[in-house]
Amino acid sequence: MGLFCFQQELAIDLGTTNTRIIHKDKVVVNEPSIVAIDTMTGKMIAIGEKAHMMHGKTHENITTIKPLRDGVIANFDAAQQMIQGMMKMINKRNLLFALSLKMVITIPSGCTEVERRAVRNLAEHAGGRNVYMIYESMAAAIGIGIDVSAPYGTMVVDIGGGTTEIAVIAFGGVVFNQSLKIAGDDFTSDIQTYMRHQHNIIIGESTSEKIKIGVGSALCELVNPPPDFNVRGHNIMTARAGEIPVSYQEIANCLDKSISKIETAIFSVIEQTPPELYVDILHRGIYLVGGSAMLRGLDKRFTDKIHIPFHVAEDPSLSVVRGTGIALKNVSKFSFLMR
């Protein structure tokens, strides 16, 4: 730790669901991308996990805002307060003080020039002097140890909170990519809808997320199935609190439509991949990263449907930020970083 430094470096994975920051080769921030605002003063009163605990429980003087939607900034002011608040967390832990701040920050491959400019402005408002941007799929590939400059093709599917990023990478560049606005948040919404229509139970986003973690599955038959998850909520038929067990088979059925759309997008990218790179992918398999890659049976379902081996990365939720951290340390090596 240092009290003073002329330049500090940060790698930021700006995610719809979670924002993660690497400083000095360590993940020092891993917090939900949400802020709580005092509606009377407009000032931020909580960020990250503390704000997430308030979500859906606030009174009229407090509102919670998720500044990112579908992988891009939807509320610039809230995003700015969130990033600055998270940087203060680093200040407390690492005594961060710098005359110059160097950043590498992630962006989805499908973002527009206006959306890129918003990310750059956000970084500069947070103190960034040298700001670089990297596509999430490229960062994910680097983060799982792939040599992105190699002459063979690699395919990465990053299923995050707001978007699914599908990319074919070779020779240090993205040969073909597709950004799909269906991902983990849609799985959460699917579960909420299912519980209301099938069981007449109204549940909040946090409860739906717990169900996804507890019994979320992409297959109706698992080798090691999880026990049923007991769900409590408001029964709209009886106007009373209700509790019912939910099985992983039910969740697999309710997520089927969203997962099928991701499958279709993967097929589309494969169809447009040059034949020589397709052979490389067929031989090496396709890599799954992102928090939603941990959905039970997802790799097997994709493998069976697409007939190419799918591999879930180790600790897939951190693949992108780790790759961003590596890019930060080797800016001169990675010419594809956007300045």
QUIMO-V898002 format. One record per backbone hydrogen bond with DSSP energy under -0.5 kcal/mol. CO is the residue of the C=O (numbers start at 1). NH is the residue of the N-H. If there is no record, write none. Layout:
[[CO NH] [CO NH]]
This chain:
[[5 99] [6 100] [8 102] [10 104] [11 22] [12 14] [12 106] [13 15] [13 20] [17 33] [18 15] [19 31] [20 13] [21 28] [21 29] [22 11] [23 26] [26 23] [26 28] [29 21] [31 19] [32 34] [34 48] [35 65] [36 45] [36 46] [37 39] [37 63] [38 42] [43 38] [46 36] [47 50] [47 51] [48 52] [49 53] [50 54] [51 54] [51 55] [52 55] [54 57] [59 62] [61 39] [61 40] [63 37] [65 35] [65 67] [67 74] [67 75] [69 72] [72 69] [75 79] [76 80] [77 81] [78 82] [79 83] [80 84] [81 85] [82 86] [83 87] [84 88] [85 89] [86 90] [87 91] [88 92] [89 93] [90 94] [91 95] [94 2] [97 5] [100 8] [100 102] [101 129] [101 130] [102 10] [103 132] [104 12] [105 134] [107 136] [108 111] [112 116] [113 117] [114 118] [115 119] [116 120] [117 121] [118 122] [119 123] [120 124] [121 125] [122 126] [123 128] [124 127] [127 101] [129 131] [130 103] [132 105] [133 338] [134 107] [135 139] [136 140] [137 141] [138 142] [139 143] [140 144] [141 146] [142 145] [146 148] [147 150] [148 172] [150 171] [154 169] [155 287] [156 158] [156 167] [157 159] [157 289] [158 160] [158 165] [159 292] [160 184] [161 185] [163 160] [163 165] [164 166] [164 180] [165 158] [166 178] [167 156] [167 169] [168 175] [168 176] [169 154] [170 173] [173 170] [173 175] [176 168] [178 166] [178 180] [180 164] [180 182] [183 186] [183 187] [184 188] [185 189] [186 190] [187 191] [188 192] [189 193] [190 194] [191 195] [192 196] [193 197] [194 198] [194 199] [195 199] [195 201] [196 200] [200 236] [201 203] [202 234] [204 208] [205 209] [206 210] [207 211] [208 212] [209 213] [210 214] [211 215] [211 216] [212 216] [216 296] [222 225] [228 230] [229 231] [229 246] [231 244] [233 235] [233 242] [234 202] [234 236] [235 239] [235 240] [240 235] [242 233] [244 231] [246 229] [247 251] [248 252] [249 253] [250 254] [251 255] [252 256] [253 256] [255 259] [256 260] [257 261] [258 262] [259 263] [260 264] [261 265] [262 266] [263 267] [264 268] [265 269] [266 270] [267 271] [268 272] [270 273] [274 277] [274 278] [275 279] [276 280] [277 281] [278 282] [279 283] [280 284] [281 285] [285 155] [286 311] [287 157] [287 289] [288 313] [289 159] [290 293] [291 294] [292 295] [295 298] [296 218] [297 301] [298 302] [299 303] [300 304] [301 305] [302 306] [303 307] [309 286] [311 288] [311 313] [313 316] [315 318] [316 290] [316 319] [318 322] [319 323] [320 324] [321 325] [322 326] [323 327] [324 328] [325 329] [326 330] [328 331] [330 333] [330 334] [333 335] [334 337] [337 339] [338 133]]
